[in-house]
């Protein structure tokens, strides 16, 4: 059974870089055809796809945050990571890690202070 767990700071200051980690349990992140995604939900808005890391390590980015996002992985720790640069209070959201259509983490609340 695949399980995902997000971790990172709950509070970040404006202009800083948000760094989140997703630890995957039950399957290797290099499993063939697996993709590991970051999604967020800003208060009062729908879900927004941030980007994904494929089993090959290739990264894909959503259009709205592409210029400020960096995705990476650590296969030795079975983790995928998200860096969101130059955050503003508009980046306050619940951030989720997921293997889409299969499993989601519980989400982690991130608040950006001005």
C-alpha positions in Angstrom: 0.0 0.0 0.0 1.4 3.3 -1.1 1.5 6.1 1.5 2.9 9.6 1.2 3.8 12.0 3.9 4.5 15.7 3.4 6.8 17.6 5.7 8.1 21.1 6.0 7.8 24.4 7.8 4.3 25.6 8.6 5.3 29.3 8.4 7.4 31.0 5.9 8.2 34.7 5.4 7.6 36.6 2.2 10.4 36.5 -0.3 11.8 33.3 1.2 12.0 29.9 -0.4 9.5 27.3 0.7 11.0 23.8 0.9 8.7 20.8 1.3 9.5 17.1 1.3 7.3 14.1 0.4 8.4 10.8 1.8 6.9 7.8 0.0 6.3 4.5 1.7 5.4 1.1 0.2 6.9 1.6 -3.3 10.0 3.0 -4.8 9.7 6.4 -6.4 11.6 4.9 -9.4 8.9 2.3 -10.0 8.2 2.1 -13.7 5.6 4.6 -14.9 5.2 6.2 -11.5 4.9 9.9 -11.2 4.9 11.9 -8.0 3.0 15.2 -8.0 2.7 18.3 -5.9 -0.7 20.0 -5.7 -1.9 22.8 -3.6 -5.2 24.3 -2.5 -5.4 28.0 -1.8 -8.2 29.0 0.6 -11.4 29.5 -1.3 -10.0 28.1 -4.6 -9.7 24.8 -6.3 -6.8 22.4 -6.5 -3.8 23.6 -8.5 -1.2 21.2 -10.0 2.3 22.5 -9.2 4.3 19.8 -11.0 5.4 16.2 -11.1 8.6 14.1 -10.9 8.5 11.0 -13.1 10.1 7.6 -12.4 12.9 8.6 -14.7 13.6 11.8 -12.7 12.2 14.0 -15.5 10.2 16.9 -14.1 7.1 18.6 -15.4 5.8 21.9 -14.2 2.4 23.6 -14.2 2.2 26.9 -16.0 1.2 29.1 -13.2 4.1 28.5 -10.9 6.7 27.2 -13.3 9.0 30.3 -13.0 9.3 29.9 -9.3 9.3 26.1 -8.8 12.0 23.5 -8.6 11.3 19.8 -8.2 13.9 17.2 -7.3 14.2 13.7 -5.8 16.4 11.7 -3.5 16.2 8.1 -4.4 18.2 7.0 -1.4 15.6 8.4 0.9 12.6 7.7 -1.4 11.7 11.4 -1.3 10.6 14.0 -3.7 11.0 17.7 -2.9 9.5 21.0 -3.8 11.1 24.4 -3.7 8.9 27.4 -4.3 10.9 30.5 -4.5 10.1 34.1 -3.7 6.9 33.2 -1.8 4.2 35.8 -1.1 1.1 35.6 1.2 -0.8 34.4 -1.9 1.1 31.2 -1.7 -0.6 30.4 1.6 -2.2 27.0 1.0 -2.4 23.3 1.9 0.2 21.5 -0.1 -0.3 17.9 -1.1 2.0 15.2 -2.4 0.3 12.5 -4.5 0.6 9.7 -6.9 -2.4 10.8 -8.9 -5.4 8.5 -9.0 -3.8 6.2 -6.4 -2.7 7.9 -3.2 -2.5 11.3 -1.6 -0.7 12.5 1.5 -2.7 14.2 4.2 -1.4 17.6 3.2 0.6 20.2 5.0 -0.6 23.7 5.8 1.8 26.5 4.8 1.3 30.1 5.8 3.3 32.9 4.3 3.6 35.9 6.4 4.1 39.4 5.0 
